[in-house]
């Protein structure tokens, strides 16, 4: 793995004891290059002084310039706290040159003692480093914000670290139609309410912390972004590291690749000893010739510089081009994960989904992919949430409230602890309605299959007028993983899971009601000598093709009790007849977010769609997050038919 090399003249900036305003620290430098000059802004920490009636050390923003990016001349104080919303300090500036202006985002402290509510972002805009226009930015707890140096699809864009003092923090992408949107409270309130649509998921463990480092750096392969990754953040054993990620140029929420470990760790004396020891913090970066320059804070006291060959780093983290020759034939027949997975993660601020979001149903309507996903609160109650995507990968909308909650006695919790609620939805469309089946569980009786519906018109208008749900499976029997489709012959075909097998029930009418429950017969069983040797259940509702019903299913595999995915082809006239079945899984837990979570080693789809020539499969990972994977439809059919 590549690593950053410290510059031999480190530290390149140190506090000046003759300047009261930077007596105790000059650190977390960020540099922008323009017209032959490297402009550094940095956090300057004063000796103790009187500030707004408080004896304290005050952070302000310092400035120094250079002709080579290494040797910075005389420092001066650039700006100080002058407004109520920053009166106790201006910290950790990030600078970007954009269309004739320098945008300096920084952390503004409005309360003392310091608290999350009083720690937000602000911006100072200048053309000459003499006069400034300052504005408060975020309406919520945030730090570490930086502007993209170029437009993204005709919009200005920025990265911001949300909830830095209410961990776990999240790095999010924000877009602005105009400059004034940057300090619009209405804009930021709306972004916060829909945070799940903006967040880039980087945490490998819920106990860790991330914070944006450098402003994005544009390369031919994508936006290169340095960030701080802190392991075991809330413990006394936390460790600060420097990592890098590569973001898609047009869709910066899409992570093309990232380093698998730290590029730099505290080792030098000026990193191990200082105002806060054993810290390195990447605060700036730029490209000079073919070198990546990384500016970082050392022990919250000084500025260090470390470098590496840009192309070496990009080669390590950018996605590798796939070549058919390099992969065995079996790999071609497997689903391919979206590099930006997981596409949805729990939002801890929303109680109803603070524990997990997973197992999404999917429907394509009105030019969008609509996801109805299972959301779980900390106490184990499951409700259903809604998200939408225009391209099938990136979430454009994620409602901050559940669209379906337990309403009937059979799905309301009967015990004080444990899981309960509405689980694992599947959705299909016929007769101008969306029909949704889900698992209803009261925490005491065996889970059963519930059925409801909503008009397509109401659904698209976000008018959640769901029909009163009814139970369609037998009482006192554990029955799950169900869906209802209508075939070409006008029959209603219900798939469900009883015991360890997949069952099917074909009906002329949907006449469920009192004493009218599913029966049917088992059509698929575990295979003792293959990967699906423990139990089976359907995944997404089957798709009717010329070749028959394409049914994705999950199979539990021993050893390891892993949930994997396979495919079947069923006769469309007689869906109890299996025409073909994959001998090997087409998808299985491999990524950390699939291996570790609420239930380990699980990939569990509840929705799939055909878009173009691709099959999009939406799945829950380890009962914690949501991902998407794709495969060329004809490739999967050929695999089943052994062509």
C-alpha positions in Angstrom: 0.0 0.0 0.0 1.2 3.5 -0.9 2.1 5.9 1.9 2.8 9.6 2.2 6.4 10.8 2.7 7.1 13.6 5.1 8.8 16.6 3.7 12.4 16.9 5.0 11.8 20.5 6.1 8.8 19.7 8.3 7.2 21.3 10.1 6.7 24.0 7.4 4.7 26.3 9.7 5.1 26.8 13.4 3.5 29.2 16.0 5.1 32.6 16.4 5.5 33.4 20.1 5.9 37.1 19.2 2.3 37.1 17.9 -0.2 36.8 20.7 -2.9 35.6 18.3 -0.9 32.6 17.2 1.2 32.1 20.3 0.0 28.6 21.1 -0.7 27.1 17.7 -0.5 27.5 13.9 -2.0 24.3 12.4 -4.5 22.7 10.1 -3.3 24.6 7.0 -5.2 24.6 3.7 -3.7 25.9 0.5 -5.1 27.2 -2.8 -2.9 28.0 -5.8 -3.8 30.9 -8.1 -1.8 33.0 -10.5 1.7 31.9 -9.3 1.0 32.1 -5.6 0.2 29.4 -3.0 -2.2 31.0 -0.5 -2.3 29.2 2.9 -5.0 29.8 5.5 -4.7 28.1 8.8 -6.0 27.9 12.4 -4.2 30.2 14.7 -4.5 29.7 18.5 -3.8 32.5 20.8 -2.5 32.6 24.3 -5.1 33.1 27.0 -7.0 36.3 26.6 -10.3 37.9 27.5 -13.0 37.1 24.8 -16.6 38.2 25.2 -16.2 38.2 29.0 -14.4 34.8 29.1 -10.8 34.0 29.8 -9.9 31.6 27.0 -7.6 30.8 24.1 -9.2 32.0 20.9 -8.9 30.5 17.4 -8.7 32.9 14.5 -7.7 32.5 10.8 -4.1 33.2 9.8 -2.6 33.7 6.4 0.8 33.1 4.7 1.9 32.9 1.1 4.5 31.0 -0.9 5.9 30.7 -4.4 6.8 27.0 -4.1 4.1 25.6 -1.8 6.7 24.7 0.8 8.4 27.9 2.1 5.7 30.2 3.5 6.7 33.8 4.4 5.5 36.2 7.1 2.2 35.3 8.7 -0.6 37.7 9.4 -4.0 37.4 11.0 -6.6 37.2 8.2 -9.9 37.6 10.2 -11.2 37.3 13.7 -14.5 36.6 15.4 -16.7 39.6 15.0 -20.2 38.3 14.8 -22.4 36.6 17.5 -22.5 33.3 15.5 -18.6 33.1 15.7 -17.8 35.1 18.8 -15.9 32.4 20.5 -13.6 31.4 17.7 -13.0 30.7 14.0 -11.4 27.3 13.4 -10.0 25.0 10.7 -10.4 27.0 7.4 -10.6 25.3 4.0 -10.0 27.5 1.0 -11.0 27.1 -2.7 -10.5 29.4 -5.6 -13.6 29.5 -7.8 -14.3 31.9 -10.6 -12.4 34.9 -9.3 -13.1 34.5 -5.6 -11.6 32.7 -2.7 -14.2 30.8 -0.6 -12.9 30.1 2.9 -15.2 27.8 4.9 -14.5 27.5 8.6 -15.9 26.3 11.9 -17.8 29.1 13.8 -18.1 28.8 17.6 -21.1 30.7 19.0 -21.3 29.3 22.6 -19.1 28.7 25.5 -18.5 26.2 27.1 -18.3 24.7 23.6 -21.3 22.4 22.7 -22.6 20.8 19.6 -25.4 23.3 19.1 -22.9 26.2 19.0 -20.5 24.5 16.5 -21.5 25.2 12.9 -19.9 26.2 9.6 -19.4 29.7 8.1 -17.9 31.1 5.0 -15.7 34.2 4.3 -15.4 35.3 0.7 -12.6 37.5 -0.6 -11.0 38.5 -3.9 -7.9 40.1 -2.4 -7.3 38.8 1.1 -8.0 42.3 2.4 -11.8 42.6 2.5 -14.2 39.8 3.4 -17.9 39.0 3.2 -18.8 36.6 6.0 -21.9 34.5 6.4 -23.1 31.8 8.8 -23.8 28.6 6.8 -25.1 25.4 8.4 -28.1 25.5 10.7 -27.0 22.3 12.4 -23.8 21.0 14.1 -21.1 20.7 11.4 -17.4 21.3 10.7 -15.0 20.8 7.9 -16.7 22.2 4.8 -15.0 22.9 1.4 -16.2 24.0 -2.0 -15.6 22.1 -5.2 -13.3 24.1 -7.5 -15.5 23.5 -10.5 -19.2 23.2 -11.4 -20.9 19.9 -11.1 -23.7 19.6 -13.6 -24.0 23.4 -13.8 -24.2 23.7 -10.0 -21.8 24.8 -7.3 -21.0 22.0 -4.9 -19.5 21.5 -1.5 -18.6 18.7 1.0 -19.6 19.2 4.6 -19.1 17.0 7.7 -22.4 16.8 9.5 -22.8 16.1 13.3 -19.1 16.1 14.1 -19.9 16.6 17.7 -22.9 14.2 17.7 -21.1 11.1 16.4 -21.1 9.3 14.2 -20.3 12.1 11.8 -21.1 11.9 8.1 -19.6 13.6 5.1 -22.3 14.9 2.8 -22.5 16.5 -0.7 -24.4 19.8 -1.1 -25.3 21.6 -4.4 -26.2 25.2 -4.9 -28.0 26.9 -7.8 -26.5 30.2 -6.7 -24.0 31.5 -4.3 -26.6 32.8 -1.9 -27.9 29.3 -1.3 -24.7 28.6 0.7 -26.0 30.6 3.6 -29.8 30.1 3.2 -31.2 28.5 6.4 -34.1 27.1 4.4 -31.7 25.2 2.1 -29.8 23.7 5.0 -32.9 22.8 7.0 -34.1 20.9 4.0 -30.8 19.2 3.4 -30.6 18.1 7.0 -34.2 16.7 6.9 -33.1 14.6 3.8 -29.6 13.9 5.0 -29.7 10.3 3.8 -29.9 11.5 0.2 -26.6 13.4 0.5 -24.3 11.3 2.7 -21.2 9.5 1.5 -20.9 6.4 3.7 -17.3 5.8 4.8 -17.5 4.3 8.3 -16.2 0.8 8.6 -17.4 0.6 12.2 -20.0 2.5 14.1 -17.5 3.3 16.7 -15.3 5.2 14.3 -15.4 8.9 13.1 -14.7 10.6 9.8 -14.1 14.3 9.0 -13.4 16.0 5.7 -9.8 17.0 5.2 -8.9 18.7 2.0 -11.1 20.6 -0.5 -11.8 18.3 -3.5 -9.0 18.0 -6.0 -10.0 17.5 -9.6 -8.2 14.8 -11.5 -8.8 13.0 -14.8 -10.1 10.0 -12.9 -12.4 11.8 -10.4 -12.5 14.1 -7.4 -9.6 13.2 -5.1 -10.5 13.9 -1.4 -8.4 13.5 1.7 -10.2 12.9 4.9 -9.4 12.0 8.5 -10.4 8.6 9.7 -10.4 8.1 13.4 -10.8 4.6 14.9 -12.4 4.0 18.3 -13.3 7.6 18.4 -15.0 7.6 21.8 -12.4 5.6 23.6 -9.0 6.5 25.0 -7.4 4.3 22.3 -8.6 6.4 19.3 -6.1 6.7 16.4 -6.0 9.4 13.8 -5.2 8.4 10.2 -5.2 10.0 6.8 -7.2 8.4 4.0 -8.2 9.3 0.5 -11.2 8.6 -1.7 -12.0 9.1 -5.4 -15.4 10.4 -6.2 -17.3 10.4 -9.5 -16.9 13.7 -11.4 -20.6 14.0 -12.1 -22.0 12.1 -9.1 -19.7 12.8 -6.2 -21.7 10.7 -3.8 -20.5 7.8 -5.9 -17.2 6.5 -4.3 -15.1 5.1 -7.1 -12.5 3.8 -4.7 -10.7 4.6 -1.4 -7.6 3.6 0.4 -7.9 0.6 2.6 -5.8 2.1 5.4 -4.1 5.2 6.6 -1.6 7.0 4.3 0.1 8.6 7.3 0.2 7.9 11.0 1.7 10.0 13.9 5.4 9.2 14.2 7.5 12.3 14.2 8.1 14.3 17.4 6.1 17.3 16.1 3.1 14.9 15.6 3.5 13.0 18.8 4.0 16.1 21.1 2.1 19.4 21.1 -1.1 21.0 22.3 -3.0 17.8 21.7 -0.5 15.0 21.2 -0.5 12.1 18.8 -2.7 13.7 16.1 -2.3 14.2 12.4 -5.2 15.9 10.6 -5.3 16.3 6.7 -6.5 19.9 6.2 -5.4 20.6 2.6 -4.2 19.2 -0.6 -3.1 20.2 -4.1 -1.3 18.8 -7.1 2.1 20.2 -8.0 3.6 18.8 -11.2 3.0 15.1 -10.7 3.1 15.2 -6.9 0.2 15.3 -4.4 0.9 17.7 -1.7 -0.9 17.0 1.6 -0.9 19.7 4.3 -1.8 18.5 7.7 -2.1 19.6 11.3 0.5 18.1 13.7 -0.5 17.7 17.3 -2.8 20.7 16.9 0.3 22.9 17.0 2.1 23.0 13.7 1.6 22.4 10.0 3.3 19.5 8.2 3.6 18.6 4.6 3.7 15.1 3.1 3.8 14.0 -0.6 3.4 11.1 -2.9 3.2 10.5 -6.6 -0.3 11.4 -7.7 -0.6 8.6 -10.3 0.6 6.0 -7.8 -2.2 6.9 -5.5 -4.8 7.1 -8.2 -3.7 3.7 -9.6 -4.2 2.2 -6.1 -7.7 3.5 -5.4 -9.4 4.0 -8.8 -11.6 1.2 -10.1 -9.8 -1.3 -12.3 -11.1 -1.8 -15.8 -12.7 -5.2 -16.1 -11.5 -7.5 -18.8 -13.4 -10.7 -19.7 -10.3 -12.7 -20.0 -9.1 -12.0 -16.5 -12.2 -13.4 -14.9 -13.3 -17.0 -14.7 -16.6 -17.9 -16.4 -18.4 -18.3 -13.0 -17.6 -14.7 -12.1 -19.4 -13.4 -15.2 -22.6 -15.0 -14.0 -22.6 -13.1 -10.7 -24.2 -9.8 -9.7 -21.9 -6.8 -9.7 -22.1 -4.5 -6.7 -22.5 -0.7 -7.2 -19.2 0.9 -6.1 -21.1 3.5 -4.1 -22.8 0.9 -1.9 -24.4 1.1 0.6 -26.8 3.5 -1.0 -28.9 3.9 2.2 -27.7 3.7 5.7 -29.4 4.4 9.1 -29.9 8.0 10.1 -29.3 8.1 13.8 -31.2 11.4 14.2 -34.4 9.7 12.9 -35.5 7.5 15.8 -37.7 5.3 13.6 -34.6 4.1 11.5 -31.7 4.8 13.9 -30.8 1.1 14.1 -31.1 -0.2 10.6 -32.5 0.3 7.1 -32.6 -2.8 4.9 -34.6 -5.3 2.7 -36.1 -2.9 0.2 -39.0 -3.5 -2.2 -38.5 -1.8 -5.6 -40.9 -0.6 -8.3 -40.1 1.5 -11.4 -42.7 4.1 -12.2 -42.8 7.7 -13.5 -39.2 7.5 -14.6 -37.9 6.6 -11.1 -36.9 3.7 -9.0 -39.1 3.8 -5.8 -37.8 1.9 -2.8 -39.9 0.9 0.2 -37.6 -0.3 2.8 -37.7 -1.8 6.3 -36.5 0.6 8.9 -35.8 -0.4 12.5 -35.6 1.8 15.6 -33.3 1.1 18.5 -36.0 -0.8 20.4 -36.5 -3.2 17.5 -39.8 -1.8 16.0 -40.0 -2.1 12.2 -41.8 0.4 10.0 -41.5 1.1 6.3 -39.6 4.1 4.8 -39.5 5.5 1.3 -36.6 6.6 -1.0 -36.3 7.3 -4.7 -33.6 7.3 -7.4 -33.6 8.6 -10.9 -30.7 6.5 -12.1 -31.2 3.4 -10.0 -28.0 4.0 -8.0 -27.9 7.4 -6.3 -30.7 8.3 -3.9 -32.3 11.6 -4.8 -35.1 11.5 -2.2 -35.4 10.0 1.2 -38.4 10.9 3.3 -37.8 11.8 6.9 -40.9 10.0 8.1 -42.2 6.4 7.7 -44.8 5.8 5.0 -46.3 2.7 6.7 -46.5 1.8 10.3 -48.2 -1.0 12.4 -51.9 -0.3 12.5 -53.5 -3.7 13.4 -53.3 -5.8 16.5 -51.4 -8.5 14.6 -48.4 -6.3 14.0 -48.3 -4.2 17.1 -45.8 -5.2 19.8 -47.2 -7.4 22.5 -44.0 -7.6 24.5 -41.9 -4.8 26.0 -38.7 -6.0 24.3 -37.7 -7.6 21.0 -38.5 -7.2 17.3 -42.0 -6.4 16.1 -43.8 -4.5 13.4 -43.9 -4.5 9.6 -41.0 -6.3 7.9 -39.5 -7.1 4.5 -42.0 -5.7 2.0 -42.5 -6.9 -1.6 -44.5 -4.8 -4.1 -46.1 -5.5 -7.5 -48.4 -3.6 -9.8 -51.7 -4.6 -11.5 -55.2 -3.1 -11.8 -53.7 0.5 -11.4 -52.7 -0.4 -7.8 -49.5 -1.4 -6.0 -50.1 -4.5 -4.0 -47.7 -4.9 -1.0 -47.1 -8.0 1.0 -45.0 -7.9 4.2 -44.3 -9.9 7.3 -46.5 -8.8 10.2 -45.1 -9.7 13.6 -46.3 -8.8 17.1 -43.3 -10.2 18.9 -45.3 -13.0 20.4 -47.1 -15.1 17.8 -45.4 -16.6 14.7 -44.9 -14.1 11.9 -47.6 -14.0 9.2 -48.1 -12.6 5.8 -50.1 -9.3 5.5 -51.5 -7.8 2.4 -52.3 -4.1 1.6 -52.5 -1.9 -1.5 -52.5 1.7 -2.7 -53.5 3.3 -5.9 -50.6 4.2 -8.2 -51.9 7.8 -8.3 -51.9 8.2 -4.6 -48.4 6.6 -4.3 -46.9 9.0 -6.8 -48.5 11.9 -5.1 -47.1 10.8 -1.7 -50.6 10.4 -0.4 -50.1 7.3 1.7 -53.7 6.0 1.6 -53.0 2.4 2.2 -55.8 -0.1 2.3 -56.5 -1.7 5.7 -54.1 -4.7 5.8 -55.4 -8.3 6.1 -53.6 -11.5 7.0 -53.5 -14.0 4.2 -51.4 -16.8 5.7 -52.5 -19.5 8.2 -52.6 -18.6 11.9 -50.0 -20.1 14.3 -47.7 -20.9 11.3 -44.4 -19.1 10.6 -44.9 -17.9 7.0 -42.8 -15.2 5.4 -41.2 -14.0 2.2 -44.3 -13.5 0.1 -45.4 -11.7 -3.0 -48.5 -11.7 -5.3 -48.3 -11.3 -9.1 -50.8 -11.6 -11.9 -49.7 -13.8 -14.8 -50.6 -13.6 -18.5 -53.5 -16.0 -18.0 -55.1 -13.6 -15.5 -54.3 -15.9 -12.5 -53.1 -14.6 -9.2 -49.9 -16.3 -8.2 -48.7 -16.1 -4.6 -45.2 -17.1 -3.6 -44.3 -17.6 0.0 -42.0 -19.5 2.4 -43.3 -22.2 4.7 -40.7 -24.1 6.8 -37.6 -24.3 4.7 -39.2 -24.4 1.3 -40.6 -22.0 -1.3 -44.4 -22.5 -1.8 -46.7 -21.3 -4.6 -50.5 -20.8 -4.6 -52.4 -20.1 -7.8 -55.8 -18.5 -7.4 -58.5 -17.3 -9.8 -59.5 -14.5 -7.5 -57.9 -12.6 -4.6 -60.6 -13.7 -2.2 -58.6 -13.6 1.0 -60.5 -12.9 4.2 -61.7 -14.7 7.3 -60.9 -18.4 7.0 -59.5 -18.0 3.5 -55.8 -18.4 3.7 -52.9 -19.5 1.6 -52.3 -23.2 1.1 -50.7 -24.2 -2.2 -47.7 -26.5 -2.4 -44.0 -26.6 -2.0 -42.0 -26.2 -5.3 -38.4 -25.8 -4.2 -36.4 -27.4 -1.4 -32.9 -27.1 0.1 -30.3 -29.2 -1.7 -28.1 -31.0 0.8 -25.1 -31.2 -1.6 -25.2 -27.6 -2.8 -24.8 -24.1 -1.5 -28.6 -23.7 -0.6 -28.5 -26.6 1.9 -30.4 -25.2 4.9 -33.5 -23.2 3.8 -35.0 -21.2 1.0 -37.2 -18.2 0.5 -38.0 -15.9 -2.4 -36.1 -12.7 -2.8 -37.7 -10.2 -5.2 -41.1 -10.9 -6.9 -40.6 -13.0 -10.0 -40.4 -11.3 -13.4 -42.4 -12.8 -16.3 -40.2 -13.2 -19.4 -40.6 -15.1 -22.7 -38.6 -17.9 -21.1 -40.8 -18.1 -18.0 -40.8 -16.6 -14.5 -37.4 -15.4 -13.4 -37.3 -15.9 -9.7 -34.4 -14.7 -7.5 -34.3 -16.5 -4.1 -32.2 -16.6 -1.0 -30.6 -19.8 0.2 -29.1 -20.2 3.6 -25.8 -22.0 3.4 -23.8 -24.1 6.0 -21.1 -23.9 7.1 -21.4 -20.3 8.2 -25.2 -19.9 8.0 -24.7 -17.4 5.2 -27.6 -15.9 3.2 -26.7 -16.1 -0.5 -28.7 -15.5 -3.7 -29.6 -17.8 -6.5 -32.0 -17.8 -9.5 -34.7 -20.1 -10.9 -36.7 -20.2 -14.1 -40.3 -21.3 -13.6 -42.8 -22.4 -16.2 -45.2 -19.4 -16.7 -48.2 -21.8 -17.2 -47.3 -23.9 -14.2 -45.1 -21.9 -11.8 -44.7 -25.0 -9.7 -42.5 -26.4 -12.4 -38.8 -25.5 -12.2 -37.2 -25.2 -15.6 -33.8 -24.3 -14.4 -31.9 -23.4 -11.2 -28.4 -22.0 -10.7 -25.9 -24.5 -9.3 -23.8 -21.7 -7.7 -24.9 -18.6 -5.9 -25.0 -15.4 -8.1 -24.4 -13.2 -5.1 -23.1 -13.7 -1.6 -21.8 -11.6 1.4 -18.3 -10.4 0.7 -18.1 -6.7 1.7 -17.8 -5.5 5.3 -21.3 -4.0 5.2 -22.7 -7.4 4.2 -20.6 -9.4 6.7 -20.9 -7.3 9.8 -24.2 -5.8 11.0 -27.3 -6.6 13.0 -27.3 -10.1 11.5 -23.9 -11.1 9.9 -23.3 -12.6 6.6 -26.5 -11.6 4.9 -27.5 -10.3 1.5 -31.3 -10.2 1.2 -33.1 -8.7 -1.8 -36.8 -7.8 -1.7 -36.8 -6.0 -5.0 -35.5 -6.3 -8.6 -36.1 -4.3 -11.8 -35.2 -4.5 -15.5 -33.8 -1.2 -16.7 -32.5 -1.4 -20.2 -30.7 -4.7 -20.6 -29.7 -4.8 -16.9 -31.3 -6.5 -13.9 -31.1 -4.2 -10.9 -31.3 -6.0 -7.5 -31.9 -4.1 -4.3 -30.9 -5.8 -1.1 -30.3 -5.5 2.6 -26.7 -6.0 3.8 -26.3 -7.7 7.2 -29.8 -6.4 8.2 -28.2 -3.0 8.5 -27.9 -1.1 5.2 -29.1 -1.2 1.6 -27.1 -1.9 -1.5 -27.7 -2.4 -5.2 -26.1 -4.9 -7.6 -26.6 -5.5 -11.3 -26.2 -8.1 -14.0 -27.0 -8.2 -17.7 -30.3 -9.9 -17.9 -29.4 -12.0 -20.9 -26.2 -13.2 -19.1 -28.3 -14.5 -16.2 -30.8 -16.2 -18.6 -28.0 -17.8 -20.5 -26.5 -19.0 -17.2 -29.8 -20.6 -16.2 -30.3 -22.2 -19.6 -26.5 -23.1 -19.8 -26.1 -21.4 -23.1 
